[in-house]
Amino acid sequence: MPLPSALNTLRALVPSIVTIIFGLSASADDWPQWLGPRRDGVWRETGILTQFPKDGLTFRWRRPIGGGYSGPAVADGRVFVTDRQLATGTANPKDAFSRGSIPGKERVLCLNERDGTVMWQHEYECAYTISYAAGPRATPSVSDGKVYTLGSEGDLRCLDAATGTLLWSHNFPRELGVKTPTWGFAGHPLVDGNKVICLAAGEGSVAMAYDKDTGKELWRALTAKEPGYAPPTLCEFGGRRQLILWHPEAVNALDPESGTVLWTHPLSPEVRFGMTIPTPRAYGDQLFLTSFYNGSLMLRIGQGSPSVVWKSQKVSEKDTDGLHSVMATPWLEDGVIYSPCSYGQFRALKVETGERLWETFAPTSGKSERWGHAFIVRHADRFFLFSEVGDLILARLSPQRYEELGRARLIEPVNRDPGRPVVWSHPAFANRSVYARNDQEIVCASLAAPTP
C-alpha cells in the first residue's frame, strides 16, 4: 500500500481504536454489595496484576473516616462506606465486651471513586448499646440508583445514591419491639428484585422484606430468641431459588417472594452465644455452615427436609473438629473447603467428610490468636486474601498446600477490641483496585496489571 494511502487508513482507524480502548477502560467491574456483584466472593474483572510491585502497592487515594467493621461498596463511580462518630467528650469502654449507652452518630459517606473526595454524607443520632462498639457492621447494598444501609442499632435506611437524600427508613427495635443483639445488627442487606431483605429479630420477624423503592413491608417470617448475625443468602437447590436464613436455633429456607418457609432444620445443640456469623455456602446440592463454638454442619438439600452429610461433634473453641470459623466466609471448590478456623488456623478440609488436609497461620496473623482472621476472594486461578494484620496476600489454594505468591501492606490494623491490633472489615475489589478501611481511614490501591 502506498504511504499516503496507509496514513489515511491509519487516520480513519484512530477514532475506532480510541473508542475500543476507552470502552475497555469503562467496562471495569463494580462491587455493589457484600461479597461482590453476585454475592459470591468472586472478582471477575480482567487486567489484574499477578504479582505485587517490589516497592509495594500504588495508592490512588486515602480519606479519613471514623470507626466501623462494615466494608465499602463500589458502584457507578462512587464508593459508599458507613462509620461512627463518637459524641464530643465520650469514648468507647476499654473492655470491648462492656455494654452501656454511648452517644454518637452513624454516618453514610459517598466518595468519588476517582479521588476519594466526599460527594455527600448522611448522618443520624445513634447511641450504641452493643459490645465491640467501633461502628456499623453491615456493608451497604447499591441497586438502581439507591443505597441501602443497616446500622448497628437497627437503622435501615434507603438513600438516593447520587444525592444522599433519605428516601425511607425503618428502625427495628422501635418498630418490632426487639432488643439490639449483643454485637449489633450485622446482616448485610440483600436486594432481590423489588425487595430488600434484612436479618432483623423478634417474634415472627427474624427476616423482614421491604419494597426497595417505597420501604413498604412486604413480608416477615421466623421466630427465634436471637437472630444471629449471618446475612440473608440466596441459593438454588433443585432448580428452585431459596432464601437461606440461619439463626442460632435452626437453618431455614424461605420462598424469597413470599417469605413462606420451605423447610427448617433445627440445630441441636443451638449455636452458642448466638454466633451464627459466616455466610452460608452452597456447593452443588449441599449447604455448608460453620460457627466458632459449634463447628461445621454440611446438609444435603433434597425435595423435602435436608439430611445431615456430616457435622462437628465437638462444641469448643479450642478442641475443634471440622471447621470452627468465627467470621470468615469459607470458599468451597473442587471438593475442598478453605477458611480460617477458631484460632487463625487457615485450613483445607474435604467437602465430603470434613477431614482436614492441611493448615497454616500465614494468611491470618502468623500465629495462634483467638478469632484469627482473613477474608477470601477468588480471582482467576488465584486468591486475594486480606489478613487481620492489614496485609493483602496473593495465594494459590489447592488440596495439597497453601502457596503464597506475594503480599503487600494495604492498611494498618488499628482496632484493639480483641486485645490486639486488627482490621476486621472486608475489602471491595473494583475498577482494577482494592478498597479497604480501618477505624481511621479508607484507602484505594491499584491492582491493575502493568501496562506493556
DAJOZI-V996995 format. One record per residue. N is the residue number from 1. RES is the residue in one small letter. PSI is psi as a letter, one per 30 degrees, with the letter a starting at -180 (999 if undefined). Layout:
N;RES;PSI
N;RES;PSI
This chain:
1;m;k
2;p;k
3;l;e
4;p;e
5;s;e
6;a;e
7;l;e
8;n;e
9;t;e
10;l;e
11;r;e
12;a;e
13;l;f
14;v;e
15;p;e
16;s;e
17;i;e
18;v;e
19;t;e
20;i;e
21;i;e
22;f;e
23;g;e
24;l;e
25;s;e
26;a;f
27;s;g
28;a;k
29;d;l
30;d;l
31;w;i
32;p;g
33;q;l
34;w;k
35;l;g
36;g;a
37;p;e
38;r;g
39;r;h
40;d;g
41;g;g
42;v;k
43;w;j
44;r;g
45;e;k
46;t;l
47;g;h
48;i;k
49;l;l
50;t;f
51;q;l
52;f;k
53;p;k
54;k;e
55;d;g
56;g;l
57;l;l
58;t;j
59;f;k
60;r;e
61;w;l
62;r;k
63;r;k
64;p;k
65;i;l
66;g;a
67;g;l
68;g;l
69;y;f
70;s;k
71;g;l
72;p;l
73;a;k
74;v;k
75;a;k
76;d;h
77;g;g
78;r;l
79;v;k
80;f;k
81;v;k
82;t;k
83;d;a
84;r;k
85;q;j
86;l;k
87;a;l
88;t;k
89;g;g
90;t;l
91;a;l
92;n;l
93;p;k
94;k;e
95;d;j
96;a;f
97;f;f
98;s;k
99;r;k
100;g;b
101;s;j
102;i;j
103;p;k
104;g;a
105;k;k
106;e;k
107;r;l
108;v;k
109;l;k
110;c;j
111;l;k
112;n;k
113;e;f
114;r;e
115;d;g
116;g;g
117;t;k
118;v;k
119;m;e
120;w;l
121;q;k
122;h;k
123;e;l
124;y;l
125;e;k
126;c;j
127;a;k
128;y;k
129;t;g
130;i;l
131;s;l
132;y;i
133;a;g
134;a;e
135;g;a
136;p;l
137;r;e
138;a;k
139;t;k
140;p;l
141;s;k
142;v;k
143;s;k
144;d;h
145;g;g
146;k;l
147;v;k
148;y;k
149;t;k
150;l;j
151;g;l
152;s;f
153;e;g
154;g;g
155;d;j
156;l;k
157;r;k
158;c;k
159;l;k
160;d;k
161;a;f
162;a;e
163;t;f
164;g;g
165;t;k
166;l;k
167;l;e
168;w;l
169;s;l
170;h;l
171;n;j
172;f;e
173;p;e
174;r;e
175;e;e
176;l;f
177;g;h
178;v;l
179;k;k
180;t;k
181;p;l
182;t;e
183;w;g
184;g;l
185;f;k
186;a;f
187;g;j
188;h;k
189;p;k
190;l;k
191;v;k
192;d;j
193;g;b
194;n;g
195;k;l
196;v;k
197;i;k
198;c;l
199;l;j
200;a;b
201;a;l
202;g;a
203;e;j
204;g;g
205;s;g
206;v;e
207;a;k
208;m;k
209;a;k
210;y;l
211;d;k
212;k;f
213;d;e
214;t;f
215;g;g
216;k;k
217;e;k
218;l;e
219;w;l
220;r;l
221;a;l
222;l;k
223;t;k
224;a;l
225;k;e
226;e;k
227;p;f
228;g;a
229;y;g
230;a;k
231;p;l
232;p;k
233;t;k
234;l;k
235;c;l
236;e;k
237;f;k
238;g;h
239;g;g
240;r;k
241;r;k
242;q;k
243;l;j
244;i;k
245;l;j
246;w;j
247;h;l
248;p;f
249;e;f
250;a;l
251;v;k
252;n;k
253;a;k
254;l;l
255;d;j
256;p;f
257;e;e
258;s;f
259;g;g
260;t;k
261;v;k
262;l;e
263;w;l
264;t;k
265;h;j
266;p;k
267;l;k
268;s;j
269;p;l
270;e;l
271;v;k
272;r;k
273;f;g
274;g;g
275;m;h
276;t;j
277;i;e
278;p;k
279;t;k
280;p;k
281;r;k
282;a;k
283;y;j
284;g;b
285;d;g
286;q;l
287;l;k
288;f;k
289;l;l
290;t;k
291;s;l
292;f;e
293;y;e
294;n;f
295;g;b
296;s;l
297;l;k
298;m;j
299;l;k
300;r;k
301;i;j
302;g;b
303;q;f
304;g;b
305;s;k
306;p;l
307;s;k
308;v;k
309;v;e
310;w;l
311;k;l
312;s;k
313;q;f
314;k;k
315;v;j
316;s;l
317;e;f
318;k;e
319;d;i
320;t;l
321;d;l
322;g;b
323;l;k
324;h;i
325;s;k
326;v;e
327;m;e
328;a;k
329;t;j
330;p;l
331;w;k
332;l;k
333;e;k
334;d;h
335;g;g
336;v;k
337;i;k
338;y;k
339;s;l
340;p;k
341;c;a
342;s;e
343;y;h
344;g;g
345;q;j
346;f;j
347;r;l
348;a;k
349;l;l
350;k;k
351;v;e
352;e;f
353;t;f
354;g;g
355;e;k
356;r;k
357;l;e
358;w;l
359;e;l
360;t;l
361;f;f
362;a;e
363;p;f
364;t;c
365;s;g
366;g;f
367;k;l
368;s;j
369;e;k
370;r;k
371;w;g
372;g;k
373;h;l
374;a;k
375;f;k
376;i;k
377;v;k
378;r;k
379;h;j
380;a;b
381;d;g
382;r;a
383;f;k
384;f;k
385;l;k
386;f;j
387;s;l
388;e;f
389;v;g
390;g;g
391;d;k
392;l;k
393;i;k
394;l;k
395;a;l
396;r;k
397;l;k
398;s;l
399;p;f
400;q;e
401;r;l
402;y;k
403;e;j
404;e;k
405;l;f
406;g;l
407;r;l
408;a;k
409;r;k
410;l;e
411;i;l
412;e;k
413;p;j
414;v;f
415;n;k
416;r;g
417;d;e
418;p;g
419;g;g
420;r;l
421;p;k
422;v;l
423;v;j
424;w;h
425;s;k
426;h;k
427;p;l
428;a;l
429;f;j
430;a;l
431;n;h
432;r;h
433;s;l
434;v;k
435;y;k
436;a;l
437;r;l
438;n;a
439;d;g
440;q;f
441;e;l
442;i;k
443;v;l
444;c;k
445;a;k
446;s;k
447;l;g
448;a;k
449;a;k
450;p;k
451;t;k
452;p;999
